[in-house]
Amino acid sequence: MSAAEHETAGSTKSRVAVVTGGSAGLGRAVVRQLAAAGWDVAVLARGEDGLAGAVGDVEALGQRAIGISTDVSDREAVERAADRTEAELGRIDLWVNGAMVGVFGEFLSTDPADFERATQVNYFGFVNGTRAALSRMVPRNHGHVIQVGSALAHRGIPLQAAYCAAKHAVQGFTESVTTELIHNGSAVKISTVDMPALNTIQFNWVKTDLPHHPMPVAPIFEPEVGARAIVAVAEKPRRRTWVGEPTVGTVLGNRFAAGFMDWYLAKSGYDGQQAPEKTEPMLPNNLYAPVPGDQGATGIFSDQAHNGSPQVWAIRNRGLSWGLAAATAAALGGAIATVVAKKK
């Protein structure tokens, strides 16, 4: 059923989201969470198997979905995917940029072509997605773009120079575009949601020259933790969200103790990103081509991953968390006032 037929049938106007990189990892978890919250979803990724799985997830939750094979580094392909989304599902209300690829290794040992490919996907993929979204949203004065960021947008670590550089670039790019929208009085919103280390399938198909299996830097969270935060921001937009205590600590630590962070990561960042105990073969890397099969959202580190945190709970329950904070402050103020009165 086309978008026009869907609305003509008398149904309530549905909310339509686009998720890039939605066939696997965090993106797959986001697709599921959006569908559970009542969104129709267009899934953009390269692999047909993962796309079919993601579409099935959405439809099983009673929502409409399409999967569009798209390499986000190809600007024209992204534009075609946006056109198809609006033709088949309707007006795009939300665009989530989350597609990524990974290259693990020291900068000088990384093939320049691999570094450039990672930059094309992890940075220009976000630029292309944002352009496609805003070119449709700004004339309508309606819509919301969410950039899936990272603690590594604020603090670079060893062995992931390409990824860290791209995330830093996305941060600056997003801030620039945000100021332009504000200057023009646009109602379109852009949000950045910075992630901690997540247990996703990416660590099974990154391109790596490390001696041991690559892993996320502990503490690790399940991808659903990040997905729930993204959907919370989709429902109640805010410009910047740091997900998880480790992300907060990384951002603030780098602001106030960058020299110490340099030293600490130089000492711990190599071993902390390798898992000698994981000896099963990795999947083929997906840097230039998708990996066959539906890999889902979750990686191989569930034995270490957390399913939530107090900080993430507060993100999803802002009203209640602010109320609790206010009540705590009031109680503390009352206690102090009582002590002061007694001393008098």
Secondary structure, DSSP 8 states (H G I E B T S, - for coil): --HHHHHHTT----EEEEEETTTSHHHHHHHHHHHHTTEEEEEEES-HHHHHHHHHHHHHTT--EEEEE--TT-HHHHHHHHHHHHHHT-S--EEEE-----EES-GGGS-HHHHHHHHIIIIIHHHHHHHHHHHHHHHHT--EEEEEEEGGGTS--TT-HHHHHHHHHHHHHHHHHHHHHHHTT---EEEEEEE-EE-BTHHHHSEE--SSEE---SSEE-HHHHHHHHHHHHHS--SEEE-SHHHHHHHHHHHH-HHHHHHHHHHHTTGGGEETT--S------SSS--SS---SB-S-TTTEES--HHHHHHHTHHHHHHHHHHHHHHHHHHHHHHHHHH-
